[in-house]
Amino acid sequence: MPPRELVLRVSPDDPVYQRQAAIEAEFWARPQPGSIEAGELRDWTPTQTELYHNERFTGDPHVPWQRTLTRYGRFRRGLVLGTSSLRDEAWLLATNRDLHLTFLDLSAGALARREEQLGVRFPGRVATWVADLNFVELEQSQYDLVISAASFHHVTNLEHLAAEIDQTLRPGGYFFLYDYAGENRFQFADPKKRVFEAIFARDVARRPGRVARLEWREPSDLSPFCGVRSEDVVSVLRTRLTEVSIRVAGTLIVPLLRVRVREEGNPIRFSRWQLLRHRLRLRFPHVFGRPGREIPLAPEFFGELTLVGDLLAEAGMLLPGNVLAVYRKR
């Protein structure tokens, strides 16, 4: 392995990086609107998108990827790189009774929520560690399980972190990655945009009289590190660990999060009443009830996005959206 300084793209003493890291930590000090953690606080019912991802990743729409870990063995000491879903993290502890988890994150606020909720529920089995994934140094052969969910795409020093994961795994240990692996900063390539726009136009044409257009979002609302090297994640991990399996999903579903739909001169239809109800519930939950985590899409539209996106990603013509990848110590 080359000296550590040769694989670092950012350094801890860079003042620009230090400012960005402080903003990143503060950004995740509390659940962000639209984040995994914020969504699960509202409604535990699986969404349309979650059922689809489950089907792609586990073969069963009602089995999330976390429930497949027991197929790989019995784990006792685990490390979680970055925080994501309190619900899923609690499930890991509840269903793996011998498992102790250490949560590592840049944000002390995110870790405090794990201590307050998971630490109380699972005494003696939860630890937290404030650290920067770009520079963390992990002890050798300490963990038989390492997990990263929705956090790896925030890392710049991918080569460094991948090497640290390989060395901290015990012989026979596993690393599970569930993350976004598409275009950097969610700035999608033109071919992906064109395919998405074509499918959207088909959906608009299904309803006579509807006039709508898309606007692609800039990354200004993202945290400083979000998607900074997301399109390199899979290729870097393949060179540092042994890939066991990889599955892709969401190639054209992720772009739904990064577009605005402008309706023009169209009377309110049922789907727009759904949107209005969702916004009212977000604003006045004590009056209108808690909102769901997702506005259901028309089955034809959702089906075309998933089918075409998955085919093009598997053919290597488009970068994927999300991946579930399993690795072993090299």
N, C-alpha and C positions, 0 to 999 in steps of 0.2 A: 504493500500500500504506500502511495507517495506521502511525503510529510504533510501534516495537517494543513499548514498554511497554503499549500499548493492547490487544495480543493475547496477553499473558502472563497465564495464570490462576494460576500460582505464580511466586514470585520467588526468586532464588538466595540472598538474604540472610534469608529467612524461617527462624527457628530450628526450627520444627516440620518444615518441608520438609527442612532440613539433616539432622535426625535420621533422617527416613524414607529419605533418599537414602543415608545411611551404612549403614542396615540393608539396603536393596536391594542395594547393592554387595557387602556381605558375604554376603547370601543366595545370590548367583550366583558367589561366589568359587570354588565347586566344583560339579560337576554335581549337581543335585537329583534325588532319587528320583522317577521318573515323568516327568522332563523328556526332551526330544528327545535331548540329548547323553548323558544317562545310559543311555537305552534303546539307543542305537546301539552302546554299548560292549559290550553283551551278545550281540547277535545281528544279523547283517546281512540276514537273510531278510526280505523285505517282509511286513508284517503284513496282516491282513484289512482293517484300516482304511486303511492306506497304499495298497493296491491300489484300493480304492474311491475315495480322493481322487485318485489318478492318473487314473482313468477319468473322473472329473468335470472335472478341470482340463486334461487333455491329450487325452482321447479314447482313451487306451491304458493299461490297468492296469499295464503294465510300463515306462511312461515317466513319470518324475517331472517336475514342472514345471521344475526347473532345466535339464533337457535341451532345453527349448524356446527358451532365450535366443538360440541361434545363428540362429533363424528371423528375428530382428529385426536382425541385422547382426553386424559384427565389432567387439568392444569391446577397448579398450586400457587405459583407466584407470577403475577402479571403486571405489565406496565402499559398504561394508557397514555399515548402521546397526543396531547390536546384533548379538550373536552367537547362534547357534542350534545348527547341526549341523556338526560338524567333518567328517563324511563328505561332506556336500553341498558345503561350502566347498572341500574338497580337490578334489571333482569339477569345480567351476567352474574352478579353476586348471589342472587336468590337461587339460581339453577346450578351453580357451581359452588357447592357449600364448602369446599376446601380451598377456594381461591381467595387470595389476598391481592388487592389491586392498588397500585400506586398511580395516582393521576398527576401528570406533568403538564404544566401550561404556563404561558407567559403572563396570563391575567390572574392576579390574586383574587379578584372578585369571583371569577368562574370557579376557582378552586374552593373558595369559601362556601359556595352553594353545595359542593360535594361533601365538605366536612359537616355542614349543618344537616343535610338531608340523608346522605348515604352513611355517614359516620355514625349517626344516631341509630339508623335502622340496622346496620351491620357492624356492631362494635368490634374493634380490634382487627378489622379486615380492610380498612381504608386508610390510605396515607396520601398526602399531597406534597407536591414539590414545585415551587415556582422556579422556572428555568426557561431559557430561550432555546427552542429546537434547533436554531441555526448554529448553536455553539455548545450544546450540552455534551458532556462527556460521561458515558455510561460505563459502569463496572463490567468486567468481563464475566460471561457465563453466569449471569444473575437471574435470568427470567426464562421460564419455559413458554411464556406467552407474551407477545407484544401486539397491541392493537392501536390503530389510528383510524378514526372515523371523522371525516369532514374537516381535517386539520392539516394534512400533508400538503395541500395545495397552497398553504400559507408560508411554506418554507422556501428560502432562497438557496441555502447551502444543502441541496439535496444529496450530493455525493457524500458529504460529511455525515449527515444523519443516517443515510443508508448503511454506511460502514459501521457506525455506532450500533445500529440495530443488529447487524450481523455478529458483532463481537459480544454483545450483551446477551444474546440468545444462548441457552444451554444446548448441548448436542441433542438433536431431535426436536428442538423448539420451533414454534411457528410464529410468523408475523402475518396478521390479517389487516388488509387495507380496504377501507370503504371510502371512496372519495371522488371528487370531480377531477377528471383527467383530460378536459378539453382545452380550448384555446386560452392562452394567457389573458388574465383580467376579464374573462368572459367577452372578449372582443372577437366574435365569431368570424371565421373565414367567409369570404364572399360566396363560395359554392354552398355552404351550409345555410347562409341567409336566403339565397335564391330558392333552395328547396323548401325551406320553411315558408317563405312568402307564397310559393306556388300552392302549397297545401292549404294555407290560410285563405287564399283567393278562392279555392274550391269550396271551402266552408262558407264563405260569404255568398257565393253564387247559389248555394242551396236554399237561401231564404230570399225570395224576391223582394226587392225594395230596400234591401240592406245596403248601405254604403259605408265602408270602413277602410282604414288604412293603418299601417304599422309604422311605429317609430322605434328605432333601436336605441337603447339606453347607453350613455357613456358611463365609464367606471367611477365617476366622481362620488357616488354614494357608497362605494365599497370601502372596507377597511384597507389600510395601506398595503398589507401583504396578501390580500385576497387574490388568489389565482396568479401570483407573481411568476411562477414557473410551472404551472399546472400541466402544460402539454409535455413536459420532460419527465414527469413523475415515473411513468411506467418504464421508459427506456433506462432511466438511471437505476431503478430497483433491479431490473434484469441483469445489470452488470455487477451488482454487489451481493445479491442473494440468489437462491435457487427458486425459480418460479414453479409452483405446484399447479396452480390453475388461475385463470383470469376470465371474468365474464363482464360484458359491457351492457349498458342500458342508458336510456335518457338522452340519446344523441340529439333529438329534436324536441325533447321535453324540457331540458334545461333552458333553451332559449325562451321558453314561455315566461321565465322570470326576468328576462332582460328586454322585454318589448312593452310598449304602450300601444293600446288599440284605441284609435280615434274613430268614434261613430259619428257619421255626418248625415244630418237631415233624415233621421230614421225614427219612426214612432217606437215607444218603449215596448219591447216584447218580453216574453217570459224570462229569457236569459238575462235581460237587463234588470228585471225585477229581482232576480237572484243576486245580481251584483249590488243593487241598492240595499237589499236586506242585509247582505254581508257587511256593507259599509256602516249601516246603522247599528249592527250588532257590535262592530269594532268600537264605535264611538259611544254607544249607550248600552253596554251589556246588561246593566241592571234593569233596563226597560224591555229590550228586545231579545234578551237571552244571549248566551255565549256563541260566537261565530264558529263555524267549522274552520279547519285549517286550509281548506282549498275550495274554490268554486268549481263544481263539476263541469267538465267540458262535454260537448256533444259527442256521443259514441263514435260517429263517423270521423270526426276531426281527430279525436284522440287516437283512434285506431290507425288512421293513416300516418300520423306523426310517429307512433311507435313502430309500426311495420317498416316504413320507408327508412326511418332513422337507424333502426337496428341492422337492416340489410346493408345499408351503405357503410356503416361503421365496421361491420364484420368483413366487408369486402375491401376495407382499407381505403375507401374513397372519402370518408369524412372522419375527423377525430371524434372519439366517443364523447358522451356526456359524463356518466358516472361509471366507475369500475368497482368490482369486488375481486380482489386479488389475494391469493394465499402464497406465502413464501416460507422456505425453510432456511435454516442456517447453512451457509455455503461450506 
